[in-house]
Amino acid sequence: MTTALRTRKRYFHAALALAEMTVVAFARMQGVGPKHVYAVLAGRESGRLEAEIDAFIAARLPQYSELPERRNKEDV
């Protein structure tokens, strides 16, 4: 797992804690199963779910969008 993926996973779990949610609850909101969420966090490509995860994190932890790997992704 790359550093960027580990960082995203840590921020996602922090955002879940701030929202007082579980991965299961987040997955249900997105219409997917928790295994799919974990697969995306581990690197599986899923444009929609990746965007939803990033938006969820950014809404609760604004500093997430300022990370170098996030800024580079947005510039491309």
Buried (B, 14 or more C-beta within 10 A) or exposed (E): EEEBBEBBBEBBEBBBEEEEBEBEEBBEEBEBEBEBBEBBBEEEEBEEBBEBBBEBBBEBBEEBBEBEEBEEEEEE
